[in-house]
Amino acid sequence: MLRKRLLIPLILSLVTFGLVVACNSGTPTGQISSSSGEKAATAAIPIGAALAQTSNVALLGQEQVIGVKIAETYFNKKGGVNGTPIKVIVQDVAGDEQGAINAINTLITQDKVVAILGPSLSQQAFAASPIADRAKVPILGPSNTAKGIPQIGEYVGRVSAPVAVVAPNAIKTALKIDPKIKKVAVFFAQNDAFSKSETETFQETLKSLNLDIVTVQKFQTTDTDFQNQATAAINIKPDLVVISGLVADGGNLVKQLRQLGYQGLIIGGNGLNTSNIFPVCQAQCDGILIAQAYNPELDNPINRDFVAAYTAENKKAPPQFTAQAFTGIQVFVEALKRVDDKNKLSTLSLEQIRQQLNQEILAGKYVTVLGNIAFTPEGEIIQDKFSVAQIKMDADGKNGKFTFVEN
C-alpha cells in the first residue's frame, strides 16, 4: 500500500514533465526552422521589414510600413504563396546605423525570416545589409538609392532606382519651366550617405547642362536652423535651389528659404518625396519639384488595386515610398511562388529557401505598381518609367498634393 502511494506522485510528475517538454519543443508558430535537417513550417511564411518607425526618419518609414501592410493583406487575399499565407514582421531601424544593425540581426536570428525589405536609409544599408549578405538572407532596399548599394553583396538588391537615373529628370523639368535658369545654389546633408550621393548626381547634371553652381551649402539632418546657409545663398541671387536631405530638415530649409525672400524654383531630392513634408513647410512647400520613380496614374491592374486600397484608408494618392515598399513584398511573394513550384517550400530548410529565393528574385520579371521591372545579376533594379511631380498646396497651406508634370 505504501509502495502504491509513493508510485502515484512519481508517475504524475513524469507525465507533467513530458507535457512541458512537448509544449516547448519545435519551431515557433509562423517561423521556419533554421536547422538544415528540419523542414519548413506551413503556418505562415515570415518576411522581414526593417523600416524606420521612430526618429527623424519616421516620416519616411511610416509610409513604408503602410506599403508592406497593404501588400501583406493584398497578396494573402490572392492566396499568398501557392496557398500559404505570408506574415510581414516589422522591426524598427530608427534613424541610425546601429538601429538598422539591431533590427536586421533580430529578423535573421530571432524571427527567422526568409528575406528582408529594408532598411529605410542608404547609410543604414551600408552598415547593416552586409549582415544579411553574410547570413545569406536576401535583402531588398525599398528606398536605398545611393551609389554602391547592390554591390554590397550577392544577397543585396533594391527596388528603388538609383539616384543617378532618377534625379536628373527634375533639373531638366525645371529648365523647361524656366529656360533662363543659369545660377544654382546647392544644399545637402553632409551626415547622410544618400544625400551626399544624390548631391553628386545633381551637381554633375548641373555642370553637364552648363549651369553655374554659385554656392554649395552643407547642413546636418538633425538641424532645424538654416538661417546662415539660406542667407548666404540668397545673397548670391540664384535662379534655382537644389536640396538633398530628409523630410524634416529639407522641409524646414525650404520654409526658411521662402521666409527669407527666395522666390525661384526649388528642386527637392528623394528624401523630400513624401506628403509628410506638407506639415513641415506648409504653404512654403508649394512649387517644389521632385523626380519620381512612381506615378499613381500608371494604368495597370496591380496599380489600380494598390491605389484603391491606399486611397480607401488614407483619402489621398499613394506616395513613392509606399509604392516601393509594396513592390518589395510583391517581388518576394512572386519569387517564393517560383521556388515552391520547383521544390515545395515544406520540403526545404530555411537555408535552402533563402538561397533559392535569392536566385529567383534576380531571375524574375515583374509587373508592378512601378511598372515593369527586373534585376541585373548583381541586384540593381531595371525600371523604365519615371516622372516629375510638383507640389501644389491648398490655399490654407495645410494640405497639398503631388501634381505630375511632363519631363
PyMOL commands that set and color helices and strands:
alter all, ss='L'
color gray80, all
select helices_A, chain A and resi 2-24+58-77+97-109+122-134+150-152+163-166+168-177+193-208+227-234+247-259+270-272+275-285+301-314+320-342+345-347+350-363
alter helices_A, ss='H'
color red, helices_A
select strands_A, chain A and resi 45-51+86-92+116-117+139-141+156-158+183-189+212-219+240-244+265-268+289-292+365-368+371-375+381-383+387-393+400-405
alter strands_A, ss='S'
color yellow, strands_A
deselect
rebuild
show_as cartoon
